[in-house]
Amino acid sequence: MLDHIAIATRDATAMRKLYELIGFEVHKVEEVPSQKVVATFLELHGVHVELLEPTSDDSAVAKAIAKRGEGLHHLAFKVPSLAEAMQRLRAQGYGFIYDEPQPGAGGKKINFIHPRDGGGVLVELCE
């Protein structure tokens, strides 16, 4: 199940204005130290958008913005067991960004399928 769509931005406050005008509501803003970002969570009719603003120039999001500019960062899918999903995907040759699950926003366990294995799209799995 699609959990959220994440957008990398230099200024989440400015970007959020657009989504609020569309009708999205802000649910929460959370700093995620392990990912070096501030995540702004928006929702409209069950659609969840996460705006990611880097808190450090050495964060993965800051590097992605420097390389490709602002825009789609990743698609996130909810899985019942991240460990089982990682094991199943690794057995089929898919690579992950992290060797082990990492702490994500909202207390979720997360990991990312490498874009080379996701058709050029960064795919997050979250439990």
C-alpha positions as CSV (number, residue, x, y, z in Angstrom):
1,M,0.0,0.0,0.0
2,L,1.3,3.5,-0.8
3,D,2.2,5.2,2.4
4,H,3.3,8.6,1.1
5,I,5.0,10.5,-1.7
6,A,8.1,12.4,-0.6
7,I,9.3,15.7,-2.2
8,A,12.7,17.2,-1.6
9,T,12.7,20.9,-1.1
10,R,15.0,23.6,0.1
11,D,12.1,25.4,1.8
12,A,9.3,23.3,3.1
13,T,7.4,26.3,4.5
14,A,7.2,27.9,1.0
15,M,6.4,24.6,-0.6
16,R,3.7,23.8,1.9
17,K,1.8,26.9,0.9
18,L,1.1,25.4,-2.5
19,Y,-0.2,22.2,-1.1
20,E,-2.4,24.1,1.4
21,L,-3.9,26.1,-1.4
22,I,-4.7,22.8,-3.2
23,G,-6.5,21.7,0.0
24,F,-3.9,19.6,1.9
25,E,-3.7,20.0,5.6
26,V,-0.5,19.8,7.7
27,H,-0.7,17.0,10.1
28,K,2.7,17.4,11.8
29,V,6.2,18.7,11.3
30,E,9.0,16.5,12.7
31,E,12.8,16.6,12.7
32,V,14.3,13.3,11.8
33,P,17.9,13.4,13.0
34,S,18.9,10.0,11.6
35,Q,18.0,11.3,8.1
36,K,19.1,15.0,8.7
37,V,15.8,16.4,7.6
38,V,12.7,18.1,8.8
39,A,9.6,16.3,7.5
40,T,6.3,18.1,7.0
41,F,3.4,15.7,6.6
42,L,0.4,16.8,4.6
43,E,-2.9,15.0,3.8
44,L,-5.9,15.3,1.5
45,H,-8.5,12.7,1.1
46,G,-6.2,9.9,2.2
47,V,-3.3,11.0,0.0
48,H,-0.1,11.7,2.1
49,V,2.7,14.0,0.9
50,E,5.9,14.4,2.9
51,L,8.0,17.5,2.3
52,L,11.7,16.9,3.1
53,E,13.9,19.8,4.0
54,P,17.5,19.0,4.7
55,T,19.0,20.2,8.0
56,S,22.6,19.6,6.9
57,D,24.5,19.9,3.6
58,D,25.7,16.3,4.0
59,S,22.2,14.8,4.2
60,A,21.0,12.5,1.5
61,V,18.2,14.9,0.7
62,A,20.6,17.9,0.4
63,K,22.8,15.8,-1.9
64,A,19.8,14.8,-4.0
65,I,18.8,18.4,-4.4
66,A,22.3,19.5,-5.3
67,K,22.5,16.7,-8.0
68,R,18.9,16.8,-9.4
69,G,17.2,19.8,-8.0
70,E,14.0,19.9,-5.9
71,G,11.3,17.5,-6.7
72,L,10.2,13.9,-6.2
73,H,12.5,12.2,-3.7
74,H,10.9,8.8,-3.2
75,L,7.7,6.7,-3.1
76,A,7.1,5.0,0.2
77,F,5.2,1.7,0.6
78,K,3.9,0.3,3.9
79,V,4.9,-3.3,4.6
80,P,3.8,-5.5,7.5
81,S,7.4,-6.7,8.3
82,L,10.4,-4.7,7.0
83,A,12.8,-7.5,7.9
84,E,10.8,-10.0,5.8
85,A,10.4,-7.7,2.9
86,M,14.1,-6.9,2.9
87,Q,15.0,-10.7,3.0
88,R,12.6,-11.5,0.2
89,L,13.8,-8.7,-2.0
90,R,17.5,-9.3,-1.3
91,A,17.0,-13.0,-2.3
92,Q,15.8,-11.7,-5.7
93,G,18.9,-9.4,-6.1
94,Y,17.5,-6.1,-5.0
95,G,19.9,-3.7,-3.2
96,F,19.2,-1.5,-0.3
97,I,20.7,1.9,0.8
98,Y,21.2,0.6,4.4
99,D,22.3,-2.8,5.6
100,E,19.7,-2.7,8.4
101,P,16.4,-0.9,9.0
102,Q,16.8,2.7,10.1
103,P,14.6,4.9,12.4
104,G,12.3,7.1,10.3
105,A,9.7,9.7,10.9
106,G,6.7,8.8,13.1
107,G,8.7,6.0,14.8
108,K,8.6,3.9,11.6
109,K,11.4,1.5,10.7
110,I,12.5,2.3,7.1
111,N,14.9,1.3,4.4
112,F,15.2,2.3,0.7
113,I,15.6,0.1,-2.4
114,H,18.4,1.5,-4.4
115,P,17.2,3.6,-7.4
116,R,19.3,1.4,-9.8
117,D,17.0,-1.5,-8.8
118,G,13.8,0.7,-8.8
119,G,13.8,1.9,-12.4
120,G,15.5,5.1,-11.4
121,V,13.1,5.7,-8.5
122,L,14.1,5.7,-4.9
123,V,11.6,3.3,-3.1
124,E,11.1,3.4,0.6
125,L,9.7,0.5,2.6
126,C,8.3,1.4,6.0
127,E,6.9,-0.6,8.8
